[in-house]
Amino acid sequence: MSATLAAGAGTRTWWVLGVVVAAQFMFVVDAFIVNVAVPSIRADLQAGSGAVQGVIALYQIAYAALVITGGRLGDIHGRKRIFVIGLIGFTVASLLCGVAPTIETLVLARIAQGASAALMSPQVLATIHTLFTGPDRARAFGVFGIALGLGGGAGFLLGGWLITLDLAGTGWRMIFLVNGPIGLAIAIAAWRLMPDTRPQRGLRLDVAGATLLFLALTLLVGPVLVGQDAGWPWQLLPVVALGLGLLAAFLRHERRVARDGGLPLIELDLLRDPVFRRGLVAACCLFGGNISFYLLVTLFLQAGLRASPLQSGLCMVPLALAFVVASRRGAAQVALHGVSALVRGCMVQLAGLAALALVVSLLPAPPLPLLALVLAVFGAGQGLVMAPLFGAILGGVRHAHAGAGAGILTTAQQVANGAGVAVLGAVYGVAGGVGGDRTAMLVGIVLVAEAVIATAAALWLMRRAGTSG
């Protein structure tokens, strides 16, 4: 990294930000867009519910299990090289998804998508962390937050629109095929604009640690994601126990590698840092409750109110726009007031959830415009917290370990995503069977509110541990 780039955010630096954020936007869109297409995929490929669940679950597992490895590879071999390799892999895998003749082929292509995203995504956070300093870094993370917010809303809206449009009879396949030209354009821009980071020569990837982590997270996250579809059989418990055992073995292995002077996959000093550790807890609570909230709303709109995929996507647009506006303000507020600003953002989320619960409980069939307005309040609170949180957690990480820190944070985020979606989906199914969709929605709102409260508590503890708040 040149001193010029590190010292000031010039025009080229902001172009680099645009490139890496564009790739992150494509990844976020792809994570949400599949949910809208599930009924069409099941019908077209004549797949069972378990196989269709694998389209979503195995993508998340591959990503969560390999993202730390992707972050460390960026530290070892250079972030530009690993970012472009991951982006090209993601683009090719997207095209394979779009032409998949069977559900089994689609599942395998989705696994390749998740693995490629695990190479690409950590480089985005690490690049922002190392290219920008001071107020520029806060603004850059705000732009990153805009990508997260727009990606979620755009995924729902674009998925419903493309399926309804049915270009050239492609149906659901177009949600994947559209990534082809977009991914190629971003890859070319990244190769030309991104600075070359100096590889840490003489270092090698901890292959044994990467293997242990992959197996541990697969065994831990897999049962959570597929348990509902399988009826939560008792046989999942030994699988989870084995995953916990492998996770403990992974941590022992990392300590041994560090003690022997090698390069561990995880910087154990990061986990000893109380600010970073409590920040991880806050991130898990935030994403466990917030991302599953999209599933909750989608189920209520389509199953409870009989809204079409396109109508559901349109209803989410105000939430996404409010997220974008609040993300810009949230970054500035954190720069001024520290972590206290994030806690206030959680309070805005709770206000939105309370208003949503009131509307759902009082109106048997709430009109979509009213729901969209209430959802926008929650989206504003989400924007005040989500993007600035990344900067607050990574702010104390040394540049040399930025990739590893980003990888740990992103893994925590993705594991929380999968666990939150699985738990809330299961609760919605049980509560809906007992009291209908309105009851299920209200129970889900309570669970999301508890996750937001837990996030605020973890942020308060993080502030006490020595953040700038």
C-alpha positions, 0 to 999 in steps of 0.5 A, a space after each residue: 500500500 503506497 503512502 499516498 493512498 494510505 494518507 488521503 482519499 483521492 479520486 482513484 481511491 473513491 473509484 476503488 471503493 465504488 468497485 469493491 462496493 459494487 461487488 458486495 452489492 451483487 453478492 447481497 442481492 444474490 443472497 436475498 433474490 433466491 428467496 423470491 424464486 423458491 416456488 418457481 425453482 421447485 415447480 420448474 425442477 420438480 424438486 422437493 422442499 428439502 432439496 430447495 432448502 439446500 439451494 439456500 442453506 448450502 450456499 450459506 454454509 459454504 460462505 460462512 465456513 470459508 470466509 475466514 480462509 478468504 480473509 487470510 488468503 488476502 493477507 498472504 497473497 494480496 487482496 487485489 488478486 484474491 478479490 478478482 479470483 473470487 469475483 470471477 468464480 462467483 460470476 461463473 458459478 452464477 451462470 452455472 446456476 442459471 443453466 442448471 438442468 437439475 436441482 442437484 446441479 443447482 445446489 452444487 453451483 450454489 455451493 461454488 457461489 458461496 465459496 467464491 463469495 468467501 474469497 471476495 467479500 473479506 477483501 471488501 472490508 479489508 480494502 476499506 479499512 486500509 485505504 481510508 483513515 479518519 472521517 474518510 473511513 467513516 464515510 466509506 463504511 457509510 457507502 458500504 452500508 448503503 450497498 447492504 441496505 439497497 442490496 436487500 431491497 433490490 434483491 426482493 424487488 429485482 427477483 419479483 420483477 425478473 420472474 414476472 417479466 420472464 425474459 425469453 422464457 428464462 423465468 427464475 434463471 434470469 436472477 442468476 444469468 444477470 450476474 454474468 455481464 455485471 460480474 465481468 465488468 466489475 472484475 475488469 475495473 477491479 484489475 485496473 483500479 485496485 492497488 496491489 497490496 504487498 503479499 506477506 512472503 514466506 507465509 503459508 495458509 494454515 490448511 489444517 486449520 481451514 479444514 477443521 473450521 470448514 468441517 466444524 461450521 458445516 456441522 454446526 450451521 447445517 443442522 440449524 438451516 435444514 432442521 425445520 425441513 427435516 422435522 428437527 430429528 434427534 439425530 441432529 444433536 450428535 451432529 451438532 455435538 461433533 461440530 462443537 468438538 471440532 470447533 474446540 479442536 480448531 481453537 487448540 490447533 490455532 494456539 499450537 500454530 501460534 505457539 510454534 511461530 506459524 501463521 494461524 488462520 485466526 489472530 487469537 489476539 483479536 479474540 482476546 480483545 474485549 472490544 472486538 469480542 463484544 463487538 462480535 456478540 453485537 454483530 451476531 445479535 444484530 444480524 441474527 435478528 435483522 436479516 431474519 426480519 426480511 424472512 418474517 415480513 416475506 412470509 407474512 406478506 405472501 402467506 398471510 396477505 397473499 401478496 405477489 412476489 413483485 408486490 412484496 418487493 415493492 413493499 420493501 423498497 421504502 425500508 431499503 431507501 430509509 436504510 440508505 439515508 440513515 446509513 449516511 447519517 449513522 456514519 457521521 453520528 458514530 464519528 461524533 458520538 462513538 458507540 452511543 450512536 449505535 445504541 440510539 439506532 437500536 432504539 429507533 429499530 425498537 420503535 419501528 417494531 412496536 409500530 409494526 406490532 400495533 398495525 398487525 394486531 389492530 388491522 386484520 389485513 393491513 394495507 401494503 402502503 401502511 406496512 411499507 411506511 412502518 417498515 421504513 422506520 425499522 429500516 432507518 434504525 437498521 441503517 443507523 447501526 449496521 454499516 457503522 458497526 463494522 467500522 467500530 469493530 474493525 477500528 482497532 485492528 492493525 492493518 496487517 491483520 485487517 483481512 483476518 479481522 474482517 473474515 472473523 466478523 463476516 463469518 459471525 455475521 453469516 452464521 448469525 444470518 443462517 441461525 436467525 433465519 432457521 429459528 425464526 422460520 421454524 417459530 413462524 411455522 409453529 405459531 402459524 399452525 396454532 394461531 394463524 399468520 397474524 399470530 406468527 408475525 407478532 411472535 416473530 416481531 417479539 423475537 426480533 425485538 429481543 435480538 435488538 435489545 441484546 444488540 444494544 446491551 452488547 454495544 453498551 458493554 463494548 463501549 465500556 470496554 474502551 471504545 470511543 463512545 
